[in-house]
Amino acid sequence: MKKIDFRKKLILNLVIVAVITIGVMAAVIYSLSADAVLGQQQVNMENIVDKTAYELDNWLDERIRNGHLFAESRTIINFLQGNDAGKAQDKLNEFQRNAPFLETIFIADPTGRILMDTLGGKAVGMEVAQLGDYRENIEKARQGETHLGDVALSPVTSDPILLLTVPIQIDGQMVGIMGTPIDLKVFYDVFLSKITVGRHGYVFMTNDLHILAHPLWELVFTTPLVDFDFGRKILEKKEGFIEYVWQENDKTAFVRPYPRQGWYIVATEEKSDYLTGVKQLGWYTFGIGLAALALLCVALWLITGKVYRTVRDSAYRLGTASEQVLSASGQVSATSQDLAGGSSQQAASLEEVSASLEEMASMTQNNADHAQHARGIVADVRKDMEGAEQTVSDLTAAMTAISEAGEKTRKIVKT
């Protein structure tokens, strides 16, 4: 395996550290940006819901004003007095053309029986007071009150509608009822569908039971709200932010009650819509970091060239010196091993010398004892010798005297 030189190792280590640093920085930027964008998007959704509620108030108020204008029409009043039925029909048709969001426009008598409509007479004769969903409208009208009922299915078209009823009065006496059922599908198309949230977000409405307006119209007034994950969360939360999964997309929504009608206005958006920009920012940051890293590597490669050569030469010399030191170390090691072997032999010899010395010491001690004993014997011999010497001296003197006596005797004999 080919070894990596110092220069490449240096740059490689810098690249690794830089990539980790850039990655961490990009992750931190993504997290902070995501929080900031989410916070801003939540504010935007709140503002959209509030604006929708405000515009919905204005739109419904306008529908009520139009209902009063219809109810105050002299042509309509004349019809209720038994005059100009043809003109009244033409007037109703004219109202209908100018209000495409209305399913129909009808005139009913004070009991709630429909006298005229813009559906070609399909609803004529229908007793509205007998229809449970609209009974309250007729009762309010009899009390002289304008009433905007809750959403219900139309008895004529079976489409969800919102019935607005306005009492028609002559000199303070109610003579009839003007009815303007608002078609929720057209209402959504001309009003709510124009409100967008981010790239793929939208606004929809529900009550406690059903979806009232939604881009997927097949959901409206068909499936109970509690059957949907977001529906249960809306009913549980009532107001505030919720998160849910819809059609495999993670979504965030803001819910606010619309107390005027007992509805909920919901602004929803896919998380990916507002996080896409954040992700791009993270990638841009990472890309810029990598570009800066590439420039840094080039600069380091150029700047460290001379330094690298110097370091390489120094490393080579150090390597040579290290090899020499290693060789000397080997020799020293071998010598040390020889010395160790000699030391072992010397230690054995020393042990033998020590044993000999101990033996000599013992013999010396014995010799000393014997010498002391011999000294005593010598002293005794010296005394005996001195005595013998004195005896020999005495013997010599005696022998001399004997010799002298013998000479004298010989001489005496000769003579």
C-alpha positions as CSV (number, residue, x, y, z in Angstrom):
1,M,0.0,0.0,0.0
2,K,1.4,3.3,-1.1
3,K,2.1,5.7,1.8
4,I,0.7,9.3,1.8
5,D,3.3,11.9,2.2
6,F,3.2,14.6,4.8
7,R,1.9,17.3,2.5
8,K,-1.1,15.3,1.4
9,K,-1.8,14.2,4.9
10,L,-1.8,17.8,6.1
11,I,-4.3,18.8,3.4
12,L,-6.4,15.7,3.9
13,N,-6.7,16.4,7.6
14,L,-7.6,20.0,6.9
15,V,-10.2,18.8,4.3
16,I,-11.8,16.3,6.8
17,V,-11.9,19.0,9.6
18,A,-13.3,21.6,7.1
19,V,-16.0,19.2,5.7
20,I,-17.1,18.3,9.2
21,T,-17.2,22.0,10.2
22,I,-19.1,23.0,7.1
23,G,-21.5,20.1,7.6
24,V,-22.2,21.1,11.2
25,M,-22.5,24.8,10.2
26,A,-25.0,23.9,7.4
27,A,-27.0,21.7,9.8
28,V,-27.1,24.5,12.4
29,I,-28.1,27.1,9.7
30,Y,-30.8,24.7,8.5
31,S,-32.2,24.2,12.0
32,L,-32.2,27.9,12.9
33,S,-33.5,28.9,9.5
34,A,-36.2,26.2,9.7
35,D,-37.3,27.5,13.1
36,A,-37.3,31.1,11.8
37,V,-39.2,30.2,8.6
38,L,-41.7,28.1,10.5
39,G,-42.3,30.9,12.9
40,Q,-42.8,33.3,10.1
41,Q,-45.0,30.9,8.2
42,Q,-47.1,30.4,11.3
43,V,-47.6,34.2,11.5
44,N,-48.5,34.2,7.8
45,M,-51.1,31.5,8.3
46,E,-52.6,33.3,11.3
47,N,-52.8,36.5,9.2
48,I,-54.3,34.6,6.3
49,V,-57.0,33.1,8.6
50,D,-57.7,36.4,10.2
51,K,-57.9,38.1,6.8
52,T,-60.2,35.3,5.5
53,A,-62.5,35.7,8.5
54,Y,-62.5,39.5,8.0
55,E,-63.3,39.2,4.2
56,L,-65.8,36.4,4.9
57,D,-67.6,38.8,7.3
58,N,-67.6,41.5,4.6
59,W,-68.8,39.0,1.9
60,L,-71.6,37.7,4.0
61,D,-72.6,41.2,5.0
62,E,-72.7,42.1,1.3
63,R,-74.9,39.1,0.7
64,I,-77.2,40.3,3.4
65,R,-77.3,43.8,2.0
66,N,-78.2,42.3,-1.4
67,G,-80.9,40.2,0.2
68,H,-82.4,43.4,1.6
69,L,-82.2,45.1,-1.7
70,F,-84.1,42.3,-3.3
71,A,-86.7,42.3,-0.6
72,E,-87.2,46.0,-0.9
73,S,-87.7,45.9,-4.6
74,R,-91.0,47.6,-5.6
75,T,-91.5,44.9,-8.3
76,I,-91.3,42.1,-5.7
77,I,-93.6,43.9,-3.3
78,N,-96.2,44.5,-6.1
79,F,-96.1,40.7,-6.9
80,L,-96.8,39.9,-3.3
81,Q,-99.8,42.3,-3.5
82,G,-101.1,40.3,-6.5
83,N,-99.7,42.4,-9.3
84,D,-97.1,42.1,-12.1
85,A,-96.0,38.4,-11.7
86,G,-94.1,38.5,-15.0
87,K,-92.1,41.6,-14.1
88,A,-91.3,40.0,-10.7
89,Q,-90.0,36.9,-12.5
90,D,-87.9,39.0,-14.7
91,K,-86.6,40.9,-11.7
92,L,-85.7,37.7,-9.9
93,N,-83.9,36.4,-13.0
94,E,-81.9,39.6,-13.2
95,F,-80.9,39.3,-9.6
96,Q,-79.8,35.7,-10.3
97,R,-77.6,36.7,-13.2
98,N,-75.8,39.3,-11.1
99,A,-75.3,36.8,-8.2
100,P,-73.9,33.6,-9.7
101,F,-72.9,32.3,-6.3
102,L,-76.7,31.9,-5.4
103,E,-78.2,28.5,-6.2
104,T,-81.5,30.2,-6.7
105,I,-83.6,33.1,-5.5
106,F,-87.2,32.5,-4.3
107,I,-90.1,34.4,-2.9
108,A,-92.2,32.7,-0.2
109,D,-95.4,33.7,1.6
110,P,-95.3,34.3,5.3
111,T,-95.8,30.6,6.0
112,G,-92.7,29.6,4.0
113,R,-94.5,28.3,0.9
114,I,-92.4,29.1,-2.2
115,L,-94.4,31.2,-4.7
116,M,-91.7,32.0,-7.3
117,D,-88.0,30.9,-8.0
118,T,-85.3,31.2,-10.6
119,L,-85.2,27.4,-11.3
120,G,-88.0,27.3,-13.7
121,G,-90.6,26.7,-11.0
122,K,-88.9,23.5,-9.6
123,A,-89.2,24.8,-6.0
124,V,-92.6,26.4,-6.4
125,G,-95.1,25.1,-3.8
126,M,-92.4,23.7,-1.5
127,E,-93.0,24.3,2.2
128,V,-89.7,25.5,3.6
129,A,-90.9,25.5,7.1
130,Q,-91.5,21.8,6.9
131,L,-87.8,21.2,6.1
132,G,-85.9,20.7,9.4
133,D,-82.7,22.3,8.3
134,Y,-84.5,25.5,7.3
135,R,-87.3,25.8,9.8
136,E,-85.3,28.3,11.8
137,N,-85.0,30.6,8.8
138,I,-88.8,30.8,8.5
139,E,-89.3,31.3,12.2
140,K,-86.8,34.2,12.2
141,A,-88.4,35.8,9.2
142,R,-91.8,35.7,10.9
143,Q,-90.2,37.5,13.8
144,G,-89.0,40.2,11.3
145,E,-85.3,39.1,11.5
146,T,-82.8,38.4,8.8
147,H,-81.2,35.0,9.3
148,L,-78.3,33.2,7.7
149,G,-78.7,29.5,8.6
150,D,-76.1,26.8,8.8
151,V,-75.0,24.7,5.9
152,A,-77.4,22.0,4.7
153,L,-78.2,20.1,1.6
154,S,-80.5,21.8,-0.9
155,P,-83.9,20.1,-1.2
156,V,-83.9,20.9,-4.9
157,T,-80.3,20.1,-6.1
158,S,-78.9,18.2,-3.1
159,D,-75.9,20.5,-3.1
160,P,-74.7,22.0,0.2
161,I,-76.1,25.5,0.5
162,L,-76.3,28.3,3.1
163,L,-79.8,29.8,3.2
164,L,-80.2,33.5,3.7
165,T,-83.8,34.7,4.4
166,V,-85.0,38.3,4.6
167,P,-88.6,39.3,5.6
168,I,-90.5,41.3,3.0
169,Q,-92.5,44.0,4.8
170,I,-95.1,46.6,3.8
171,D,-95.8,49.3,6.3
172,G,-94.1,47.2,9.0
173,Q,-96.2,44.1,8.3
174,M,-94.5,41.0,6.9
175,V,-96.1,39.9,3.6
176,G,-93.5,37.5,2.3
177,I,-90.0,36.1,2.6
178,M,-87.1,36.6,0.2
179,G,-84.8,33.5,0.1
180,T,-81.3,33.5,-1.3
181,P,-79.6,30.1,-0.9
182,I,-75.8,30.5,-1.3
183,D,-74.2,27.7,-3.3
184,L,-71.1,26.6,-1.3
185,K,-69.4,25.3,-4.4
186,V,-69.7,28.6,-6.2
187,F,-68.9,30.3,-2.9
188,Y,-65.7,28.4,-2.7
189,D,-64.8,28.9,-6.3
190,V,-65.3,32.7,-6.3
191,F,-64.0,33.4,-2.8
192,L,-61.9,30.8,-0.9
193,S,-60.2,29.2,-3.9
194,K,-58.5,32.6,-4.6
195,I,-56.7,32.5,-1.2
196,T,-53.4,30.7,-1.4
197,V,-51.0,29.6,1.4
198,G,-47.4,29.2,0.1
199,R,-47.0,27.1,-3.0
200,H,-49.5,24.3,-2.4
201,G,-51.4,25.5,0.6
202,Y,-55.0,26.5,0.8
203,V,-57.9,27.5,3.1
204,F,-60.8,25.3,3.9
205,M,-63.7,25.4,6.3
206,T,-65.5,23.0,8.5
207,N,-68.2,22.9,11.2
208,D,-68.3,20.3,14.0
209,L,-69.7,17.7,11.6
210,H,-68.5,18.1,8.1
211,I,-66.1,19.8,5.7
212,L,-67.9,22.8,4.3
213,A,-65.5,24.0,1.7
214,H,-62.3,22.3,0.3
215,P,-60.3,22.0,-2.9
216,L,-61.3,18.3,-3.0
217,W,-65.0,19.0,-3.4
218,E,-65.9,15.3,-3.0
219,L,-65.0,15.6,0.7
220,V,-67.6,18.3,1.3
221,F,-70.6,17.2,3.3
222,T,-70.0,13.6,2.7
223,T,-67.5,12.0,5.1
224,P,-67.9,12.9,8.9
225,L,-65.1,15.3,10.0
226,V,-64.1,12.9,12.8
227,D,-63.1,10.3,10.2
228,F,-60.1,12.4,9.2
229,D,-57.0,12.7,11.2
230,F,-57.0,16.5,10.7
231,G,-60.7,16.6,11.6
232,R,-60.1,15.0,15.0
233,K,-57.3,17.4,15.7
234,I,-59.4,20.4,14.7
235,L,-62.2,19.4,17.0
236,E,-59.6,18.6,19.8
237,K,-57.5,21.8,19.4
238,K,-60.3,24.2,18.4
239,E,-57.8,27.0,17.9
240,G,-54.1,27.0,17.2
241,F,-51.6,25.0,15.2
242,I,-51.9,21.4,14.3
243,E,-49.7,18.9,12.4
244,Y,-51.0,16.0,10.4
245,V,-50.3,13.8,7.4
246,W,-52.5,14.2,4.4
247,Q,-52.0,12.1,1.2
248,E,-48.5,11.1,2.4
249,N,-47.5,14.8,2.9
250,D,-46.6,16.3,6.2
251,K,-48.7,19.4,6.8
252,T,-49.0,22.2,9.2
253,A,-52.3,24.1,9.7
254,F,-53.7,27.0,11.7
255,V,-57.2,26.6,13.0
256,R,-59.4,29.5,14.2
257,P,-63.1,29.4,15.1
258,Y,-65.5,31.5,13.1
259,P,-68.1,32.1,15.8
260,R,-70.5,34.0,13.6
261,Q,-71.5,30.7,11.9
262,G,-70.0,28.1,14.2
263,W,-67.4,27.2,11.7
264,Y,-63.7,26.7,11.7
265,I,-61.4,28.4,9.2
266,V,-58.3,26.4,8.5
267,A,-55.1,27.5,6.6
268,T,-52.9,24.6,5.7
269,E,-49.6,24.1,4.0
270,E,-47.2,21.3,3.2
271,K,-44.0,21.5,5.3
272,S,-41.9,20.9,2.2
273,D,-43.2,24.2,0.7
274,Y,-41.6,26.4,3.3
275,L,-38.7,24.1,4.1
276,T,-37.6,23.9,0.5
277,G,-36.0,27.3,0.6
278,V,-34.4,26.4,3.9
279,K,-33.0,23.2,2.4
280,Q,-31.7,25.2,-0.6
281,L,-30.1,27.6,1.8
282,G,-28.4,24.8,3.6
283,W,-27.1,23.3,0.4
284,Y,-25.9,26.7,-0.8
285,T,-24.1,27.1,2.5
286,F,-22.5,23.7,2.1
287,G,-21.6,24.4,-1.5
288,I,-20.1,27.7,-0.8
289,G,-18.1,26.1,2.1
290,L,-16.8,23.4,-0.3
291,A,-15.8,26.0,-2.8
292,A,-14.0,27.9,-0.1
293,L,-12.4,24.7,1.0
294,A,-11.2,24.0,-2.6
295,L,-9.6,27.4,-2.8
296,L,-8.0,26.8,0.6
297,C,-6.6,23.5,-0.5
298,V,-5.1,25.1,-3.6
299,A,-3.7,27.9,-1.6
300,L,-2.3,25.4,0.9
301,W,-0.8,23.3,-1.8
302,L,1.0,26.3,-3.3
303,I,2.1,27.8,0.0
304,T,3.2,24.6,1.6
305,G,5.3,23.5,-1.4
306,K,8.5,25.0,-0.2
307,V,7.8,24.2,3.4
308,Y,7.0,20.7,2.4
309,R,10.3,20.3,0.6
310,T,12.2,21.6,3.6
311,V,10.3,19.4,6.0
312,R,10.7,16.5,3.6
313,D,14.5,17.0,3.5
314,S,14.6,17.4,7.3
315,A,12.6,14.3,7.6
316,Y,14.9,12.4,5.3
317,R,17.9,13.5,7.4
318,L,16.1,12.7,10.6
319,G,15.3,9.3,9.1
320,T,18.9,8.7,8.2
321,A,20.0,9.7,11.6
322,S,17.3,7.6,13.1
323,E,18.5,4.6,11.1
324,Q,22.1,5.2,12.4
325,V,20.8,5.6,15.9
326,L,18.8,2.4,15.4
327,S,21.9,0.6,14.2
328,A,23.9,1.9,17.1
329,S,21.1,0.9,19.4
330,G,21.3,-2.6,18.0
331,Q,25.0,-2.7,18.6
332,V,24.5,-1.4,22.1
333,S,21.8,-3.9,22.6
334,A,24.1,-6.8,21.5
335,T,26.9,-5.5,23.7
336,S,24.5,-5.2,26.5
337,Q,23.5,-8.8,26.0
338,D,27.2,-9.8,26.0
339,L,27.8,-7.8,29.1
340,A,24.8,-9.3,30.6
341,G,26.2,-12.8,29.8
342,G,29.6,-11.8,31.2
343,S,28.0,-10.3,34.2
344,S,26.2,-13.6,34.8
345,Q,29.5,-15.5,34.5
346,Q,31.3,-12.9,36.7
347,A,28.5,-13.2,39.2
348,A,29.0,-17.0,39.3
349,S,32.8,-16.5,39.7
350,L,32.1,-13.9,42.4
351,E,29.9,-16.4,44.1
352,E,32.7,-19.0,43.9
353,V,35.3,-16.4,45.1
354,S,33.0,-15.5,47.9
355,A,32.7,-19.1,48.8
356,S,36.5,-19.5,48.7
357,L,37.0,-16.4,50.7
358,E,34.5,-17.7,53.2
359,E,36.5,-21.0,53.3
360,M,39.8,-19.1,53.6
361,A,38.4,-17.0,56.3
362,S,37.4,-20.1,58.1
363,M,40.8,-21.7,57.6
364,T,42.5,-18.4,58.6
365,Q,40.5,-18.5,61.7
366,N,41.6,-22.1,62.3
367,N,45.2,-21.1,61.5
368,A,44.9,-18.3,63.9
369,D,43.7,-20.6,66.6
370,H,46.5,-23.1,65.8
371,A,49.0,-20.3,65.7
372,Q,47.9,-19.2,69.1
373,H,48.1,-22.7,70.4
374,A,51.6,-23.1,68.7
375,R,52.6,-19.8,70.3
376,G,51.8,-21.2,73.7
377,I,53.7,-24.4,72.9
378,V,56.7,-22.3,71.6
379,A,56.6,-20.3,74.8
380,D,56.7,-23.5,76.8
381,V,59.5,-24.8,74.6
382,R,61.4,-21.6,75.0
383,K,61.2,-22.0,78.7
384,D,62.4,-25.6,78.4
385,M,65.1,-24.6,76.0
386,E,66.3,-21.9,78.3
387,G,66.3,-24.5,81.1
388,A,68.1,-27.0,78.8
389,E,70.6,-24.3,77.8
390,Q,71.3,-23.6,81.4
391,T,71.7,-27.3,82.0
392,V,74.0,-27.6,78.9
393,S,76.0,-24.7,80.2
394,D,76.3,-26.4,83.5
395,L,77.1,-29.7,81.8
396,T,79.7,-28.0,79.7
397,A,81.3,-26.4,82.8
398,A,81.2,-29.8,84.5
399,M,82.7,-31.5,81.5
400,T,85.4,-28.8,81.3
401,A,86.1,-29.4,85.0
402,I,86.2,-33.1,84.4
403,S,88.5,-32.7,81.4
404,E,90.8,-30.5,83.4
405,A,90.7,-33.1,86.2
406,G,91.5,-35.9,83.7
407,E,94.4,-33.9,82.3
408,K,95.7,-33.4,85.7
409,T,95.1,-37.1,86.4
410,R,96.9,-38.1,83.1
411,K,99.8,-36.0,84.0
412,I,99.9,-37.4,87.4
413,V,99.9,-40.9,85.9
414,K,102.7,-40.1,83.5
415,T,104.7,-38.8,86.2
